[in-house]
Amino acid sequence: MLEMSSHFEEVSIIVDGLDECGTNTITVIESLNKLVSNHQSNVRLLVLSREDFGIREVLEKEFIYLEISAQSKELELYVAAELEARKGAGRGRLRIRGNELKEHIKKTLVERAAGI
């Protein structure tokens, strides 16, 4: 990848879900570090991950840490829209009987999302 990036003036790479790499996480982090370790590098890198101490500990040496999380009101709007979109008849569709259950589902999802 480093060799390929040399053919371009600027290269931007976005890695989303670094925490989902499982047992390969450290290998991916090491590869990313190699890409940007040269301060004259033409590679710009944005790495997105859920909070993970191991990932943060390794990356904070070379990268700037910025915490981003959704606000509860935004999550409520999103969950409400998804519940409405998934309502209706048909296989795989969501069927909720009663507004009380719908509100309980929405409240539980928002509370347990923890700002994701």
PATI-751257 format. One record per residue: residue number from 0; x, y, z of N, C-alpha, C in turn. Coordinates in steps of 0.2 Angstrom, whole numbers, always signed. Example, Ala and Ser with C-alpha at 12.3 -4.5 7.8 and 13.67 -1.06 7.14 Angstrom:
<sites>
0/+66/-28/+39/+62/-22/+39/+66/-16/+39
1/+64/-11/+35/+68/-5/+36/+64/+0/+39
</sites>
This chain:
<sites>
0/+4/-6/+0/+0/+0/+0/+4/+6/+0
1/+10/+6/+4/+14/+12/+4/+17/+13/-3
2/+19/+8/-7/+22/+9/-13/+16/+12/-18
3/+10/+9/-17/+5/+12/-21/+3/+19/-20
4/+4/+21/-14/+2/+28/-12/+8/+33/-15
5/+13/+31/-17/+19/+35/-19/+17/+37/-26
6/+12/+34/-30/+10/+36/-36/+5/+42/-36
7/+3/+44/-30/-2/+50/-30/+1/+55/-26
8/-2/+61/-27/+0/+67/-23/-2/+67/-16
9/-8/+65/-15/-11/+65/-9/-16/+58/-8
10/-15/+55/-3/-19/+49/-2/-23/+50/+5
11/-30/+49/+5/-34/+49/+11/-37/+42/+12
12/-36/+39/+18/-38/+32/+19/-43/+33/+26
13/-48/+30/+25/-53/+30/+31/-54/+23/+33
14/-53/+21/+39/-53/+14/+42/-59/+15/+47
15/-65/+12/+46/-70/+12/+50/-71/+5/+53
16/-72/+5/+60/-73/-2/+63/-67/-5/+65
17/-61/-2/+67/-55/-5/+68/-56/-10/+74
18/-61/-9/+79/-62/-13/+84/-65/-20/+82
19/-67/-20/+75/-71/-26/+73/-66/-31/+69
20/-59/-29/+70/-54/-33/+66/-52/-40/+70
21/-55/-40/+76/-54/-46/+80/-46/-48/+81
22/-44/-54/+80/-37/-55/+81/-32/-52/+77
23/-35/-49/+71/-30/-45/+67/-29/-38/+69
24/-32/-36/+74/-32/-28/+76/-25/-26/+76
25/-21/-29/+80/-14/-27/+81/-10/-26/+74
26/-11/-31/+70/-8/-32/+63/-10/-26/+59
27/-17/-24/+59/-19/-18/+55/-16/-12/+58
28/-16/-11/+65/-13/-5/+68/-6/-4/+66
29/-2/-10/+66/+5/-9/+64/+6/-7/+57
30/+1/-10/+52/+2/-8/+45/+0/+0/+44
31/-5/+2/+48/-7/+9/+48/-2/+14/+50
32/+2/+11/+56/+7/+15/+58/+13/+16/+53
33/+14/+11/+49/+19/+11/+44/+18/+16/+39
34/+11/+17/+37/+9/+21/+32/+10/+28/+34
35/+9/+30/+40/+10/+37/+42/+16/+39/+46
36/+20/+34/+48/+26/+35/+52/+31/+40/+49
37/+31/+40/+42/+36/+45/+39/+32/+52/+39
38/+35/+57/+42/+31/+63/+42/+31/+67/+36
39/+35/+64/+31/+34/+67/+24/+29/+63/+20
40/+26/+58/+23/+21/+54/+19/+15/+58/+16
41/+13/+56/+11/+7/+59/+8/+1/+56/+10
42/+1/+52/+15/-5/+48/+17/-8/+52/+23
43/-15/+53/+22/-19/+55/+28/-23/+50/+30
44/-24/+49/+36/-28/+43/+39/-33/+45/+44
45/-39/+42/+43/-44/+43/+48/-46/+36/+51
46/-45/+35/+57/-47/+28/+60/-53/+29/+65
47/-58/+25/+64/-64/+25/+68/-65/+19/+71
48/-66/+19/+78/-67/+13/+82/-71/+15/+88
49/-74/+9/+90/-78/+10/+97/-72/+11/+102
50/-74/+13/+108/-69/+14/+113/-66/+7/+115
51/-59/+6/+114/-56/+0/+116/-49/+2/+118
52/-48/+0/+125/-41/+3/+128/-35/+0/+124
53/-35/-6/+122/-29/-8/+118/-28/-4/+112
54/-33/-3/+108/-32/+1/+102/-30/+8/+104
55/-33/+11/+108/-31/+18/+110/-24/+18/+113
56/-22/+14/+117/-15/+14/+120/-10/+13/+114
57/-11/+9/+109/-6/+9/+104/-7/+15/+99
58/-13/+17/+97/-13/+23/+93/-12/+30/+95
59/-13/+31/+102/-12/+38/+105/-5/+40/+104
60/+0/+36/+103/+7/+38/+102/+8/+41/+95
61/+4/+40/+90/+5/+42/+84/-1/+47/+81
62/-7/+46/+84/-13/+49/+82/-16/+53/+87
63/-20/+58/+85/-24/+62/+89/-30/+59/+91
64/-32/+58/+97/-38/+55/+99/-44/+60/+100
65/-50/+59/+97/-55/+63/+97/-62/+59/+98
66/-65/+60/+104/-71/+56/+105/-77/+59/+102
67/-81/+55/+99/-87/+57/+95/-92/+52/+97
68/-98/+55/+100/-104/+51/+101/-110/+54/+100
69/-115/+50/+98/-122/+53/+97/-125/+55/+103
70/-129/+60/+103/-133/+63/+108/-139/+59/+109
71/-142/+58/+115/-148/+54/+116/-154/+56/+111
72/-155/+63/+110/-160/+65/+106/-160/+63/+99
73/-153/+63/+96/-152/+60/+90/-154/+53/+89
74/-151/+49/+94/-153/+42/+94/-160/+41/+95
75/-164/+44/+99/-171/+43/+99/-174/+45/+92
76/-172/+50/+89/-175/+51/+82/-174/+46/+77
77/-168/+43/+77/-166/+38/+73/-169/+31/+74
78/-170/+29/+81/-173/+23/+83/-181/+24/+81
79/-184/+30/+82/-191/+30/+81/-192/+30/+73
80/-188/+33/+69/-188/+32/+62/-187/+25/+59
81/-183/+21/+62/-181/+14/+60/-187/+10/+62
82/-190/+11/+68/-196/+7/+70/-202/+8/+66
83/-203/+15/+64/-208/+16/+59/-207/+13/+52
84/-201/+13/+50/-199/+10/+43/-200/+3/+43
85/-199/+0/+49/-199/-8/+49/-206/-10/+51
86/-211/-6/+52/-218/-8/+53/-221/-11/+47
87/-226/-14/+48/-230/-16/+42/-230/-24/+42
88/-234/-26/+37/-235/-33/+36/-230/-36/+32
89/-229/-42/+31/-224/-46/+27/-219/-49/+31
90/-215/-54/+28/-210/-57/+32/-204/-53/+33
91/-202/-53/+39/-196/-49/+41/-198/-42/+43
92/-204/-41/+43/-206/-34/+45/-207/-34/+53
93/-207/-28/+56/-208/-28/+63/-215/-26/+65
94/-218/-30/+69/-225/-30/+71/-225/-28/+79
95/-227/-22/+80/-228/-20/+87/-235/-19/+89
96/-237/-22/+94/-244/-21/+96/-244/-16/+102
97/-246/-10/+101/-247/-6/+107/-241/-1/+107
98/-243/+5/+109/-238/+11/+109/-233/+10/+115
99/-236/+7/+120/-232/+6/+126/-226/+2/+125
100/-227/-4/+121/-221/-8/+119/-216/-5/+115
101/-219/-1/+110/-215/+3/+105/-210/+8/+109
102/-213/+11/+114/-209/+16/+118/-204/+13/+122
103/-206/+7/+125/-201/+3/+129/-195/+1/+125
104/-196/-2/+119/-191/-4/+114/-186/+2/+112
105/-189/+8/+111/-186/+14/+109/-181/+16/+115
106/-184/+16/+121/-181/+18/+127/-175/+14/+128
107/-176/+7/+128/-171/+2/+129/-165/+3/+124
108/-166/+3/+118/-161/+4/+113/-157/+10/+114
109/-160/+16/+115/-157/+22/+116/-152/+22/+122
110/-155/+19/+128/-151/+19/+134/-145/+14/+133
111/-146/+9/+130/-140/+4/+129/-135/+5/+124
112/-137/+10/+119/-133/+12/+114/-126/+15/+116
113/-127/+19/+122/-121/+22/+125/-118/+27/+121
114/-122/+31/+117/-119/+36/+112/-115/+33/+106
115/-116/+27/+104/-113/+25/+98/-116/+28/+92
</sites>
